[in-house]
Amino acid sequence: MGTFLDAIETLKAHDFDTLKGFYDRGSEACKMATTDHPTITVEVKSEALSGTLHWYTGCRGMDNRIKLERMVDELKRVVDVEEYIGTDADRAAMRRR
C-alpha cells in the first residue's frame, strides 16, 4: 500500500500542477461529453503540493485526456484504491476469484 508521500511524488511526476482544475461538462476543456460516466476527484493539501482535480471521465476531445488517464491509473496503483472499495466481505470474495 502506498503512502501519502508516494502519492505526492506520483502527482508531481505527472505534472499535477498543470492538470488540476475542472474537466466537466460545460467547462472549456470538455469539448463534448457522453453520459453516465464516473467522476474522479483528486484533492491534495500539503506543503509540497496543493490543488483539486475534478474530472468527469465522459469528457471527450480534451487535450490532456491521455495525461489525466496515465496520472489517475498510476495514482490508483500507488494508493491501492481497490483496498478501500466495498466491505471486507466484498474484498475477500474478489480475492477468491
C-alpha positions as CSV (number, residue, x, y, z in Angstrom):
1,M,0.0,0.0,0.0
2,G,1.4,3.4,-0.9
3,T,2.0,6.3,1.4
4,F,0.9,9.9,1.2
5,L,4.4,10.9,0.1
6,D,4.3,8.2,-2.7
7,A,1.0,9.7,-3.9
8,I,2.5,13.3,-3.9
9,E,5.5,12.1,-5.9
10,T,3.3,10.4,-8.4
11,L,1.2,13.6,-8.8
12,K,4.3,15.7,-9.2
13,A,5.8,13.2,-11.8
14,H,2.6,13.6,-13.8
15,D,2.6,17.4,-13.6
16,F,-0.5,17.7,-11.4
17,D,0.0,21.5,-11.2
18,T,-0.7,21.7,-14.9
19,L,-3.7,19.3,-14.8
20,K,-5.5,20.5,-11.7
21,G,-8.8,22.2,-12.3
22,F,-12.2,21.2,-13.6
23,Y,-12.7,18.9,-16.6
24,D,-16.5,18.7,-16.5
25,R,-19.5,19.1,-18.8
26,G,-19.8,22.7,-19.5
27,S,-16.1,23.5,-18.8
28,E,-13.9,24.9,-21.6
29,A,-11.7,21.8,-21.5
30,C,-14.7,19.5,-22.2
31,K,-15.4,19.9,-25.9
32,M,-18.1,17.2,-25.8
33,A,-19.4,14.7,-23.3
34,T,-21.1,11.4,-23.2
35,T,-23.4,10.4,-20.3
36,D,-23.3,8.0,-17.4
37,H,-19.5,8.1,-16.7
38,P,-17.9,8.4,-13.3
39,T,-16.3,11.5,-12.0
40,I,-12.8,11.4,-10.4
41,T,-11.8,14.0,-7.9
42,V,-8.3,14.3,-6.5
43,E,-7.8,16.9,-3.8
44,V,-4.3,17.4,-2.3
45,K,-3.4,19.8,0.6
46,S,0.2,19.7,1.6
47,E,3.2,22.0,1.7
48,A,4.7,20.2,-1.3
49,L,1.6,20.2,-3.5
50,S,-2.0,21.6,-3.3
51,G,-4.9,21.7,-5.6
52,T,-8.0,19.9,-6.8
53,L,-8.7,17.9,-10.0
54,H,-12.3,17.3,-10.8
55,W,-12.6,15.1,-14.0
56,Y,-15.8,13.8,-15.5
57,T,-14.5,10.9,-17.5
58,G,-17.2,11.2,-20.1
59,C,-15.5,14.3,-21.4
60,R,-14.2,13.9,-25.0
61,G,-11.9,15.9,-27.2
62,M,-9.7,17.1,-24.3
63,D,-6.1,18.0,-24.9
64,N,-5.0,16.5,-21.6
65,R,-7.0,13.3,-21.6
66,I,-4.1,10.9,-22.0
67,K,-2.1,12.7,-19.3
68,L,-5.1,12.5,-17.0
69,E,-5.6,8.8,-17.6
70,R,-2.0,7.9,-17.0
71,M,-1.8,10.0,-13.8
72,V,-5.0,8.5,-12.4
73,D,-4.0,5.0,-13.3
74,E,-0.7,5.3,-11.6
75,L,-2.2,7.0,-8.6
76,K,-4.7,4.2,-8.2
77,R,-1.9,1.7,-8.3
78,V,0.3,3.6,-5.8
79,V,-2.5,4.3,-3.3
80,D,-4.0,0.8,-3.9
81,V,-7.5,2.2,-4.2
82,E,-9.1,-1.2,-4.6
83,E,-8.3,-1.8,-0.9
84,Y,-10.8,0.9,0.1
85,I,-13.7,-0.1,-2.2
86,G,-16.5,-2.2,-0.7
87,T,-16.7,-4.1,2.5
88,D,-14.2,-6.6,3.9
89,A,-16.5,-9.4,2.7
90,D,-16.7,-7.9,-0.8
91,R,-12.9,-7.7,-1.0
92,A,-12.5,-11.2,0.4
93,A,-14.9,-12.6,-2.3
94,M,-13.0,-10.8,-5.0
95,R,-9.6,-12.2,-3.9
96,R,-11.0,-15.8,-4.1
97,R,-11.9,-15.5,-7.8
